[in-house]
């Protein structure tokens, strides 16, 4: 189990970055919609 968690941890770092970028994109899109 610990090995699996280790793999998830290293992978979650990538997903965290992807999620951050996606959230930033969504926020910017919302800002553009509100601005219009």
C-alpha positions as CSV (number, residue, x, y, z in Angstrom):
1,X,0.0,0.0,0.0
2,X,2.8,2.4,0.9
3,X,4.4,1.9,-2.6
4,X,1.0,2.7,-4.2
5,X,0.6,5.8,-2.2
6,X,4.2,6.9,-3.2
7,X,3.2,6.5,-6.9
8,X,0.0,8.5,-6.3
9,X,2.0,11.2,-4.5
10,X,4.4,11.7,-7.4
11,X,1.5,11.6,-9.9
12,X,-0.6,14.0,-7.8
13,X,2.0,16.6,-8.2
14,X,1.5,16.6,-11.9
15,X,-2.3,16.6,-11.5
16,X,-2.1,19.4,-9.0
17,X,-0.3,21.5,-11.6
18,X,-2.8,20.6,-14.2
19,X,-5.8,21.4,-11.9
20,X,-4.2,24.7,-11.0
21,X,-3.8,25.6,-14.7
22,X,-7.4,24.4,-15.5
23,X,-8.8,26.4,-12.6
24,X,-6.8,29.5,-13.7
25,X,-8.3,29.1,-17.2
26,X,-11.8,28.8,-15.8
27,X,-11.3,31.9,-13.6
28,X,-9.9,33.9,-16.6
29,X,-12.9,32.7,-18.7
30,X,-15.3,33.8,-16.0
31,X,-13.6,37.1,-15.7
32,X,-13.9,37.6,-19.5
33,X,-17.6,36.7,-19.4
34,X,-18.3,39.0,-16.5
35,X,-16.3,41.8,-18.1
36,X,-18.5,41.5,-21.3
